Structure formats: structure tokens, C-alpha cells
Amino acid sequence: YFGYSWSFLGALLALVWGLIYGFIGGWVFAMVYNAVVGTGGGPS
């Protein structure tokens, strides 16, 4: 039970970090893409 709860906690943390880094990565990518393409504006 203890090992299962820890694995569940690890999976939950991995999911949360994945969402956070995915959001930050997408935001940075949108900024860089806009800067390179030159359309202006921020990430939407």
C-alpha cells in the first residue's frame, strides 16, 4: 500500500510538472515563433 501510494504520488507530480513545463514551453515557442515570423502580438 505504501509503495502504491508513492507511485501514485510520483505519477501525479509527473503529470503536474508535465502540464507546467508544457505550458511554459508552448508559451516560449509562441513568443519565439512570433518574433521569427514577425506577426507581432503575444502568444494566444
C-alpha positions as CSV (number, residue, x, y, z in Angstrom):
1,Y,0.0,0.0,0.0
2,F,2.8,2.4,0.9
3,G,4.7,1.7,-2.3
4,Y,1.5,2.1,-4.3
5,S,0.7,5.5,-2.7
6,W,4.2,6.7,-3.5
7,S,4.0,5.5,-7.1
8,F,0.6,7.3,-7.4
9,L,2.2,10.5,-5.9
10,G,5.1,10.2,-8.4
11,A,2.7,9.9,-11.3
12,L,0.6,12.8,-10.0
13,L,3.8,15.0,-9.7
14,A,4.9,13.9,-13.2
15,L,1.5,14.9,-14.6
16,V,1.6,18.3,-12.9
17,W,5.2,19.1,-13.9
18,G,4.4,17.9,-17.5
19,L,1.5,20.4,-17.6
20,I,3.6,23.2,-16.2
21,Y,6.5,22.7,-18.5
22,G,4.3,22.0,-21.5
23,F,2.5,25.4,-20.9
24,I,5.8,27.3,-20.4
25,G,7.3,25.5,-23.4
26,G,4.3,26.3,-25.6
27,W,4.3,30.0,-24.4
28,V,8.1,30.4,-25.1
29,F,7.6,28.7,-28.5
30,A,4.8,31.0,-29.4
31,M,6.9,34.0,-28.5
32,V,9.9,32.8,-30.5
33,Y,7.6,31.9,-33.4
34,N,6.0,35.4,-33.4
35,A,9.5,37.0,-33.2
36,V,10.8,35.0,-36.1
37,V,7.8,35.3,-38.3
38,G,7.3,38.9,-37.4
39,T,3.5,38.9,-37.0
40,G,3.8,40.7,-33.7
41,G,1.5,40.3,-30.7
42,G,1.9,37.8,-27.9
43,P,1.2,34.1,-27.6
44,S,-2.5,33.4,-27.8
